[in-house]
């Protein structure tokens, strides 16, 4: 989805997700974790990722950020998904995604 559509789409889906406790992995540029969490509501874990262009050929360097509350297994899932297109690195702050 396009970043400008995220608020309406995620808000509409939020009620369906709460019982499942899903993991949302966002690669949408410019959408901060706090906004995604607000739109998804409680019970949805959010990991934000910034893959670079070589992801198209499996040679990406992807930065990942997870706020407190994202579990080890959820982090492992994000690593598995994004690791399939290249190298990954967890960054300590969301702002650090801008330099990956």
Secondary structure, DSSP 8 states (H G I E B T S, - for coil): --GGGHHHHHHHHHHHHTTTT-EEEE--TT--HHHHHHHH-TT-EEEEEE--GGGGGT-EEEEEEE-TT--HHHHHHHHHHHHTTEEEEE-SSGGGGGG-
